[in-house]
Amino acid sequence: MSKISAFDDKKEYRKKIISWCMYDWANSAFATTVMAAVLPVYYSKVAGAGLQGNTATVYWGYTTAIALLITAFIAPIMGAIADFSKIKKRMLMIFASLGILFTSLLYLVNTGDWFIASLFFIFGNVGFATSEVFYNSLLPEVAKPEDIDRVSTRGYALGYLGGGILLAINVAMLKFIDDKKFASRLCFITVGIWWTVFTIPLITNIKETSRKNTIGSKFNSFYVGFRRVGKTFRELKNYRELLLFLAAFWIYNDGIGTIIKMATIYGAEIGIGTNDLIGALLLTQFVGIPFAILFGRLAGVIGAKRSIYLGLFVYTLISIGAYFMTKGIHFWILAFSVALVQGGTQALSRSLFASMVPSKKAAEFFGFYGMSSKFAGIFGPLIFAVVGQITGTSRLSIVSLVAFFIIGAFVLSRVDVNKGIENAHNI
């Protein structure tokens, strides 16, 4: 091979990598602006304006749980299609388009339209989460085996950055546009545009390798998907430490996810201003990056398991502190506290799981890890909503999340990591 052709191949490879990573940059706008920041506040103050007490927060909890439930059922079916057919990019485009369409339609949501807002969010979230199934499945076709970890991390970092940049733009819009309701609706349009524009490189520059469809009908896709989940679960029974860790992770990660999903609507309910709510989330987006790195270094000193304990202790304090929160500055302090531990706790959980996974079963077990997390993630928002509905206050809902962290930490304490690593290496 000549130097010129080798250079061209390297250039083409880099182009594919960047194009793949840009989808993380594209769809992270939904995760930040729609899922975590602007929509929960808009839902509470505008769409749910006619609802009494904490009803808007309760309905948002149910909405989030329903969206996660639908996604959890779809994920294994889509995973089977992704693994056995050459339509990954096409399916990504279809579900991304679904997410973009219903995100943009949120512009039409007006005062009192809480049901329409819930419906549009559910469809938007299905598009967002399902497109990620196909996005992740494209990685082995884009990156060389030795580059997969690095490329995956780069995509995650770009997603963090891209979502943060658009959120910063949205914060400026909310600050400088006098009509706050119109500014919020305009934010949803910017997410649709951002998501569309930055998906184009993936569509244009990435081609799938030929693969024969081996699953046949849609019914077979459903059957194969859930059969694979059952098979993996049966396999996991042979790895006690790994299964125990998964149980711990499902519990405490559900608490973490619920804080992320419910924080802004809870803050809006108790009277925290929009600028404080969204500004604090923007702080979390950028402060979280260096602290995730520092948390990784801490794990090198005290170990991953103890570092996760520390993260769960901080989350416990956050839940208790949120119960007493009354001012904007309190929300900023709690958001900064989340930024200290969010990225590190989740990254170390993933690496701890990876250390106990047999290398020959990595893809199978990580697929189960991702899918089962979606199922487990339903219960936090659901319990948040039920407690709020029964008690009439979301303050008790937020403090109820302490149970997820305490129980999760207890189950984690039963995991013998060294034994789990030894079992993985003996396979």
C-alpha positions as CSV (number, residue, x, y, z in Angstrom):
1,M,0.0,0.0,0.0
2,S,1.4,3.4,-0.9
3,K,1.8,6.2,1.6
4,I,-0.9,8.2,-0.1
5,S,-3.5,5.4,0.0
6,A,-2.6,4.6,3.6
7,F,-3.1,8.3,4.5
8,D,-6.4,8.3,2.7
9,D,-7.5,5.2,4.6
10,K,-6.5,6.8,7.9
11,K,-8.4,10.0,7.0
12,E,-11.5,8.1,6.0
13,Y,-11.3,6.1,9.2
14,R,-11.1,9.3,11.3
15,K,-14.0,10.7,9.3
16,K,-16.2,7.7,10.2
17,I,-15.2,7.9,13.9
18,I,-16.1,11.6,14.1
19,S,-19.4,11.0,12.2
20,W,-20.4,8.3,14.6
21,C,-19.5,10.4,17.7
22,M,-21.5,13.3,16.4
23,Y,-24.7,11.5,17.0
24,D,-23.9,11.6,20.7
25,W,-23.5,15.3,20.3
26,A,-26.8,15.4,18.4
27,N,-29.2,13.5,20.6
28,S,-27.8,14.7,24.0
29,A,-29.8,17.8,23.4
30,F,-32.9,15.8,24.2
31,A,-31.3,14.4,27.4
32,T,-30.4,17.8,28.7
33,T,-33.0,20.3,27.5
34,V,-36.0,18.1,27.2
35,M,-35.6,15.3,29.7
36,A,-33.8,17.1,32.5
37,A,-34.0,20.9,32.2
38,V,-36.6,22.9,30.2
39,L,-39.6,20.5,29.7
40,P,-40.0,19.5,33.4
41,V,-40.2,23.1,34.4
42,Y,-42.5,24.0,31.5
43,Y,-44.7,20.9,32.4
44,S,-45.0,22.1,36.0
45,K,-45.6,25.8,35.3
46,V,-47.4,25.9,32.0
47,A,-48.7,22.5,30.8
48,G,-49.8,21.6,34.3
49,A,-50.8,25.1,35.4
50,G,-54.4,24.1,36.1
51,L,-53.5,21.1,38.3
52,Q,-53.7,21.3,42.1
53,G,-50.8,21.0,44.6
54,N,-48.2,18.5,43.5
55,T,-50.3,16.9,40.8
56,A,-48.1,18.1,37.9
57,T,-45.0,16.5,39.6
58,V,-47.0,13.3,40.2
59,Y,-48.1,13.1,36.6
60,W,-44.6,13.8,35.3
61,G,-43.4,10.9,37.4
62,Y,-46.0,8.6,35.9
63,T,-45.1,9.9,32.4
64,T,-41.4,9.2,32.9
65,A,-42.2,5.7,34.2
66,I,-44.4,4.9,31.2
67,A,-41.8,6.2,28.7
68,L,-39.2,3.9,30.4
69,L,-41.5,0.9,30.4
70,I,-42.3,1.2,26.7
71,T,-38.6,1.6,25.9
72,A,-37.7,-1.4,28.0
73,F,-40.1,-3.7,26.1
74,I,-38.9,-2.4,22.7
75,A,-35.1,-2.5,23.4
76,P,-34.6,-6.3,23.3
77,I,-36.6,-6.6,20.0
78,M,-34.6,-3.8,18.5
79,G,-31.4,-5.3,19.8
80,A,-32.2,-8.6,18.0
81,I,-32.8,-6.7,14.8
82,A,-29.6,-4.7,15.3
83,D,-27.5,-7.9,15.8
84,F,-29.0,-9.9,12.9
85,S,-29.8,-7.6,10.1
86,K,-28.4,-4.8,7.9
87,I,-30.9,-2.1,8.7
88,K,-29.3,-0.5,11.7
89,K,-28.7,2.9,10.1
90,R,-32.1,2.9,8.6
91,M,-33.8,2.0,11.9
92,L,-31.7,4.7,13.7
93,M,-32.9,7.3,11.2
94,I,-36.6,6.2,11.7
95,F,-36.4,6.4,15.5
96,A,-34.3,9.5,15.5
97,S,-37.0,11.1,13.2
98,L,-39.7,10.0,15.6
99,G,-37.8,11.6,18.5
100,I,-37.1,14.8,16.5
101,L,-40.8,15.1,15.4
102,F,-42.3,14.8,18.8
103,T,-39.7,16.9,20.4
104,S,-40.5,19.7,17.9
105,L,-44.2,19.2,18.5
106,L,-43.7,20.2,22.1
107,Y,-43.7,23.7,20.7
108,L,-47.5,23.4,20.3
109,V,-48.0,22.6,24.0
110,N,-49.8,25.4,25.8
111,T,-51.3,26.2,29.1
112,G,-53.2,23.2,30.6
113,D,-52.0,20.8,27.9
114,W,-50.4,18.4,30.4
115,F,-51.8,15.3,28.7
116,I,-50.5,16.3,25.2
117,A,-47.1,17.2,26.8
118,S,-46.9,13.7,28.4
119,L,-47.9,12.0,25.1
120,F,-45.3,14.0,23.1
121,F,-42.6,13.3,25.6
122,I,-43.3,9.6,25.7
123,F,-43.1,9.3,21.9
124,G,-40.0,11.5,21.9
125,N,-38.3,9.4,24.5
126,V,-39.1,6.2,22.7
127,G,-37.4,7.7,19.6
128,F,-34.4,8.9,21.6
129,A,-33.8,5.7,23.5
130,T,-34.5,3.3,20.7
131,S,-32.3,5.2,18.2
132,E,-29.5,4.7,20.8
133,V,-29.8,0.9,20.5
134,F,-28.9,1.1,16.8
135,Y,-26.3,3.8,17.4
136,N,-24.5,1.6,19.9
137,S,-24.7,-1.4,17.6
138,L,-23.0,0.5,14.8
139,L,-19.9,1.0,16.9
140,P,-18.2,-2.4,16.1
141,E,-18.7,-1.6,12.4
142,V,-17.2,1.9,12.7
143,A,-14.2,1.4,15.1
144,K,-11.4,-1.2,15.1
145,P,-11.6,-3.6,18.1
146,E,-8.6,-2.0,19.7
147,D,-10.2,1.5,19.4
148,I,-13.7,0.7,20.6
149,D,-13.2,1.8,24.3
150,R,-11.5,5.1,23.2
151,V,-14.2,5.9,20.5
152,S,-17.0,5.1,22.9
153,T,-15.5,7.4,25.5
154,R,-15.0,10.1,23.0
155,G,-18.7,9.9,21.9
156,Y,-19.8,10.1,25.5
157,A,-17.6,13.2,26.1
158,L,-18.9,14.9,22.9
159,G,-22.4,14.2,24.1
160,Y,-21.8,15.8,27.4
161,L,-20.3,18.8,25.6
162,G,-22.9,19.1,22.9
163,G,-25.8,18.8,25.3
164,G,-24.2,21.4,27.5
165,I,-23.6,23.9,24.7
166,L,-27.2,23.8,23.5
167,L,-28.4,24.0,27.1
168,A,-26.2,27.2,27.5
169,I,-27.9,28.6,24.4
170,N,-31.3,27.7,25.8
171,V,-30.4,29.4,29.2
172,A,-29.5,32.6,27.3
173,M,-32.8,32.4,25.4
174,L,-34.8,32.0,28.6
175,K,-32.9,34.9,30.1
176,F,-33.1,37.5,27.3
177,I,-36.4,36.7,25.6
178,D,-39.1,38.5,27.6
179,D,-41.9,36.1,26.8
180,K,-40.7,33.1,28.9
181,K,-43.4,30.7,27.7
182,F,-42.5,31.4,24.1
183,A,-38.8,31.1,24.9
184,S,-39.4,27.6,26.4
185,R,-41.4,26.5,23.4
186,L,-38.6,27.8,21.1
187,C,-36.1,25.7,23.1
188,F,-37.9,22.5,22.0
189,I,-37.6,23.6,18.3
190,T,-33.8,24.2,18.8
191,V,-33.5,20.6,20.1
192,G,-35.2,19.3,17.0
193,I,-32.9,21.4,14.7
194,W,-29.8,20.5,16.7
195,W,-30.6,16.8,16.7
196,T,-31.4,16.8,12.9
197,V,-28.3,18.8,11.8
198,F,-25.8,16.8,13.8
199,T,-27.2,13.4,12.7
200,I,-26.4,14.2,9.1
201,P,-22.7,13.2,9.4
202,L,-23.6,9.7,10.6
203,I,-26.2,9.2,7.8
204,T,-23.8,10.5,5.1
205,N,-20.5,9.0,6.1
206,I,-21.2,5.6,7.6
207,K,-22.0,2.5,5.6
208,E,-23.1,-0.8,7.1
209,T,-21.3,-4.0,6.2
210,S,-23.4,-6.6,4.3
211,R,-25.3,-9.0,6.6
212,K,-28.1,-11.4,5.8
213,N,-31.3,-11.0,7.9
214,T,-31.4,-14.2,9.9
215,I,-34.4,-13.5,12.1
216,G,-37.1,-13.2,9.5
217,S,-40.4,-11.9,10.6
218,K,-41.2,-9.2,13.1
219,F,-42.6,-11.9,15.4
220,N,-39.3,-13.7,15.3
221,S,-37.5,-10.5,16.2
222,F,-39.7,-10.2,19.3
223,Y,-39.1,-13.9,20.1
224,V,-35.4,-13.8,19.5
225,G,-35.0,-10.6,21.5
226,F,-36.7,-11.9,24.7
227,R,-35.2,-15.4,24.3
228,R,-31.8,-13.9,24.4
229,V,-32.6,-11.9,27.5
230,G,-33.8,-15.2,29.2
231,K,-30.7,-17.0,28.1
232,T,-28.4,-14.3,29.4
233,F,-30.2,-14.3,32.8
234,R,-29.8,-18.1,33.1
235,E,-26.1,-17.7,32.3
236,L,-25.8,-15.0,35.0
237,K,-27.0,-17.4,37.6
238,N,-23.6,-19.1,37.3
239,Y,-21.9,-15.8,38.4
240,R,-23.1,-15.1,41.9
241,E,-21.0,-12.0,42.5
242,L,-21.9,-10.5,39.1
243,L,-25.6,-11.1,39.6
244,L,-25.4,-9.6,43.1
245,F,-23.7,-6.5,41.7
246,L,-26.3,-6.1,39.0
247,A,-29.0,-6.2,41.7
248,A,-27.2,-3.5,43.7
249,F,-26.7,-1.4,40.6
250,W,-30.4,-1.7,39.5
251,I,-31.4,-0.4,43.0
252,Y,-29.0,2.5,43.5
253,N,-28.9,3.6,39.9
254,D,-32.7,3.8,39.9
255,G,-32.3,6.4,42.7
256,I,-29.7,8.3,40.8
257,G,-31.8,8.3,37.6
258,T,-34.9,9.5,39.5
259,I,-33.0,12.5,41.0
260,I,-31.8,13.4,37.5
261,K,-35.3,13.1,35.9
262,M,-37.4,14.6,38.8
263,A,-35.1,17.4,40.2
264,T,-36.2,20.3,38.1
265,I,-40.0,19.6,38.3
266,Y,-39.6,19.1,42.0
267,G,-37.7,22.4,42.3
268,A,-40.4,24.1,40.2
269,E,-43.2,22.7,42.5
270,I,-41.6,24.1,45.7
271,G,-41.1,27.6,44.1
272,I,-37.5,27.6,42.8
273,G,-37.1,30.0,39.9
274,T,-36.6,28.8,36.3
275,N,-33.2,30.6,36.0
276,D,-31.9,28.9,39.1
277,L,-33.2,25.5,38.1
278,I,-31.8,25.4,34.5
279,G,-28.7,27.4,35.4
280,A,-27.8,24.9,38.1
281,L,-28.3,22.0,35.7
282,L,-25.9,23.8,33.2
283,L,-23.4,23.9,36.0
284,T,-23.8,20.2,36.6
285,Q,-23.2,19.5,32.9
286,F,-19.8,21.1,32.8
287,V,-18.5,20.6,36.4
288,G,-19.3,16.9,36.1
289,I,-16.6,16.2,33.5
290,P,-13.5,17.0,35.6
291,F,-15.0,15.4,38.7
292,A,-15.7,12.2,36.8
293,I,-12.0,12.0,36.0
294,L,-11.0,12.8,39.7
295,F,-13.4,10.2,40.9
296,G,-11.6,7.7,38.7
297,R,-8.3,8.6,40.3
298,L,-9.9,8.3,43.7
299,A,-10.8,4.7,42.8
300,G,-7.2,4.0,42.1
301,V,-6.4,4.9,45.7
302,I,-9.3,3.5,47.7
303,G,-10.9,1.1,45.2
304,A,-13.9,1.3,42.9
305,K,-16.3,-0.3,45.5
306,R,-15.4,2.2,48.2
307,S,-15.6,5.1,45.8
308,I,-19.2,4.0,44.8
309,Y,-20.1,3.9,48.6
310,L,-18.9,7.5,48.8
311,G,-21.0,8.5,45.8
312,L,-24.1,6.8,47.3
313,F,-23.4,8.5,50.7
314,V,-23.4,11.9,48.9
315,Y,-26.6,11.0,47.0
316,T,-28.2,10.1,50.4
317,L,-27.3,13.6,51.7
318,I,-28.6,15.2,48.5
319,S,-32.0,13.5,48.9
320,I,-32.2,14.5,52.6
321,G,-31.1,18.1,51.7
322,A,-33.7,18.3,49.0
323,Y,-36.4,17.6,51.5
324,F,-35.5,20.9,53.4
325,M,-34.8,23.0,50.2
326,T,-36.6,26.3,50.1
327,K,-34.3,28.7,48.1
328,G,-32.5,28.9,44.7
329,I,-29.1,28.7,46.4
330,H,-30.1,25.4,47.9
331,F,-30.7,24.0,44.4
332,W,-27.4,25.3,43.2
333,I,-25.6,23.5,46.1
334,L,-27.4,20.3,45.5
335,A,-26.7,20.4,41.8
336,F,-23.0,21.0,42.5
337,S,-23.1,18.0,44.8
338,V,-24.6,15.8,42.1
339,A,-21.9,17.0,39.7
340,L,-19.3,15.8,42.2
341,V,-20.4,12.2,42.1
342,Q,-22.7,11.5,39.1
343,G,-20.3,10.7,36.3
344,G,-17.8,9.0,38.6
345,T,-20.4,6.7,40.3
346,Q,-21.9,5.6,37.0
347,A,-18.5,5.1,35.3
348,L,-17.1,3.1,38.2
349,S,-20.2,0.9,38.3
350,R,-19.7,0.1,34.6
351,S,-16.0,-0.7,35.1
352,L,-16.6,-2.8,38.2
353,F,-19.2,-4.8,36.2
354,A,-16.8,-5.1,33.3
355,S,-14.0,-6.5,35.6
356,M,-16.3,-9.4,36.6
357,V,-17.6,-10.2,33.1
358,P,-15.9,-13.2,31.3
359,S,-14.3,-11.7,28.1
360,K,-16.1,-14.3,25.9
361,K,-19.5,-13.2,27.1
362,A,-18.9,-9.4,27.3
363,A,-21.2,-8.4,24.5
364,E,-24.0,-10.6,25.7
365,F,-23.7,-9.5,29.4
366,F,-23.4,-5.8,28.6
367,G,-26.5,-6.0,26.4
368,F,-28.4,-7.4,29.4
369,Y,-26.8,-4.8,31.6
370,G,-28.2,-2.0,29.4
371,M,-31.6,-3.5,28.8
372,S,-32.2,-4.5,32.4
373,S,-31.2,-1.0,33.6
374,K,-34.1,0.4,31.6
375,F,-36.6,-2.0,33.3
376,A,-35.1,-1.2,36.8
377,G,-35.3,2.6,36.0
378,I,-39.1,2.4,36.0
379,F,-39.5,2.0,39.7
380,G,-37.9,5.2,41.0
381,P,-40.2,7.7,39.1
382,L,-43.1,5.4,39.8
383,I,-42.5,5.4,43.6
384,F,-41.8,9.1,43.5
385,A,-45.2,9.6,41.9
386,V,-47.1,7.2,44.1
387,V,-45.6,8.7,47.4
388,G,-46.4,12.2,46.2
389,Q,-49.9,11.3,45.3
390,I,-50.6,9.5,48.6
391,T,-49.0,12.2,50.8
392,G,-49.9,15.3,48.8
393,T,-46.3,16.5,48.9
394,S,-43.2,15.7,46.7
395,R,-40.9,16.5,49.7
396,L,-41.6,13.0,51.0
397,S,-41.2,11.6,47.5
398,I,-37.6,13.0,47.2
399,V,-36.6,11.8,50.7
400,S,-38.0,8.3,49.9
401,L,-35.2,7.9,47.4
402,V,-32.8,7.5,50.3
403,A,-34.1,3.9,50.5
404,F,-32.6,3.2,47.0
405,F,-29.1,4.3,48.1
406,I,-29.2,2.5,51.5
407,I,-30.5,-0.8,50.1
408,G,-28.3,-0.6,47.0
409,A,-25.2,0.0,49.2
410,F,-26.2,-3.0,51.4
411,V,-26.5,-5.3,48.5
412,L,-23.2,-4.0,47.1
413,S,-21.5,-4.8,50.4
414,R,-22.4,-8.5,49.8
415,V,-20.4,-8.6,46.6
416,D,-17.0,-10.2,46.7
417,V,-15.3,-8.3,43.9
418,N,-12.1,-10.3,44.0
419,K,-14.0,-13.6,43.8
420,G,-16.1,-12.2,40.9
421,I,-12.9,-11.3,39.0
422,E,-11.4,-14.7,39.7
423,N,-14.5,-16.4,38.4
424,A,-14.5,-14.4,35.2
425,H,-10.8,-15.3,34.5
426,N,-11.5,-19.0,35.1
427,I,-14.0,-19.2,32.3
